Amino acid sequence: MDTGKNADRYNFDKLLVDMKNILSSKYILLLSRLILGMVFIAASVEKIVLPEIFAINVQAYQILPLSFVNLVALIIPWMELLCGVFLVSGTFVRSSSFLLSVLLSLFIIMLVSAIMRGLIIDCGCFGASNDSKVGWLRVIEDIGLLLLGVHIISFTQHDSIRLISD
């Protein structure tokens, strides 16, 4: 009886080690970096070009005072772009993932708040040309992106990735 428990424990420990090896693979980390980086690069472009429309989207959540809406609408897209570029290029990887994870956490809170208050608004996620209403699908998408950010933070050893090995 005791041998079965030890065997189960050994199999579980082996599974954890295998999972850690998979998640820490440089190719899996690269894939996570590219997905997260490219999503935020794509999300930022139209918001940078048309900040007034993004400001309207931010205001629609009815969370921030009017005095902060324009500031947020100007800063957030540039943060998204820079962090996305850093992730794709392999520089400031952990820092960029951390900042994007914080933003994603805030986005999730804002989305859930809007859903709970019954607001029928555009999420503002990818700019005005992408008509995307606030809803649970958006929350799930942001949770998925947040998991990518946490994965990168947890399994990346250094803030910059060496392109040429020593």
MONOR-V741492 format. One record per residue. N is the residue number from 0. OMEGA is omega in whole degrees, 0 to 359 (* if undefined). Layout:
BEGIN
N/OMEGA + N/OMEGA
END
This chain:
BEGIN
0/180 + 1/180 + 2/178 + 3/178 + 4/179 + 5/178 + 6/178 + 7/179 + 8/179 + 9/180 + 10/179 + 11/178 + 12/179 + 13/178 + 14/179 + 15/179 + 16/178 + 17/180 + 18/179 + 19/178 + 20/178 + 21/183 + 22/180 + 23/177 + 24/181 + 25/180 + 26/177 + 27/177 + 28/177 + 29/179 + 30/178 + 31/179 + 32/182 + 33/180 + 34/182 + 35/181 + 36/183 + 37/177 + 38/182 + 39/174 + 40/180 + 41/182 + 42/187 + 43/192 + 44/183 + 45/179 + 46/177 + 47/182 + 48/182 + 49/184 + 50/181 + 51/178 + 52/177 + 53/177 + 54/177 + 55/178 + 56/179 + 57/181 + 58/183 + 59/178 + 60/177 + 61/180 + 62/184 + 63/171 + 64/181 + 65/183 + 66/181 + 67/187 + 68/182 + 69/179 + 70/179 + 71/181 + 72/177 + 73/186 + 74/186 + 75/181 + 76/179 + 77/174 + 78/179 + 79/181 + 80/183 + 81/179 + 82/178 + 83/179 + 84/178 + 85/179 + 86/181 + 87/182 + 88/178 + 89/177 + 90/182 + 91/188 + 92/182 + 93/179 + 94/179 + 95/178 + 96/179 + 97/180 + 98/179 + 99/177 + 100/176 + 101/178 + 102/180 + 103/177 + 104/177 + 105/178 + 106/179 + 107/178 + 108/180 + 109/179 + 110/180 + 111/178 + 112/180 + 113/179 + 114/183 + 115/179 + 116/177 + 117/179 + 118/176 + 119/187 + 120/173 + 121/184 + 122/181 + 123/186 + 124/184 + 125/178 + 126/188 + 127/184 + 128/178 + 129/181 + 130/186 + 131/182 + 132/175 + 133/179 + 134/183 + 135/177 + 136/177 + 137/179 + 138/180 + 139/177 + 140/180 + 141/176 + 142/176 + 143/177 + 144/177 + 145/178 + 146/175 + 147/179 + 148/179 + 149/177 + 150/181 + 151/180 + 152/187 + 153/189 + 154/175 + 155/184 + 156/186 + 157/181 + 158/177 + 159/180 + 160/177 + 161/179 + 162/179 + 163/181 + 164/181 + 165/*
END
